[in-house]
Amino acid sequence: MPSFAGATIKLAGAGLALAAALALNPAHAADASNGKVLADSHNCAACHGPGLNKPVSPEYPKLAGQHADYIYWALRQYQMGTSNPHLGRNNPIMQAQVQSLSQSDMKDLAAYIESLSGDLVNKK
């Protein structure tokens, strides 16, 4: 039967390993200004309309003001496409748009979209 001290040492070691991993891979602080550059360069307004709040067709969603975490995961799901039938989203237009984006790019884009005024989300 392992001793309490041995279990404590293993737990402390695991905690130190986790702390080291987090220190080596710091979280990306989303940059909304880079997100605007990405939105412009990927021509998001062509479908989602001016300010990403007036889609050119009813089948395209309003994006402005939506929560960054929702937008980020939607973009990730488009990137996964049909390679993961449980998580992926199947839309050829969006899949093509997001293929070149890194995870940091998607977080930046999501931060920009969240910063926009929109009529779908009440800001606190």
Buried (B, 14 or more C-beta within 10 A) or exposed (E): EEEEEEEEEEEEEEEEEEEEEEEEEEEEEBBBEBBBBBBEEBEBBEBBBEBBBEBEEEEBEBBBBBEBEBBBBBBBBBBBBEEEEEEBBEEEEBBEBBEEBEEEBBBBBBBBBBBBEBEEBEEE
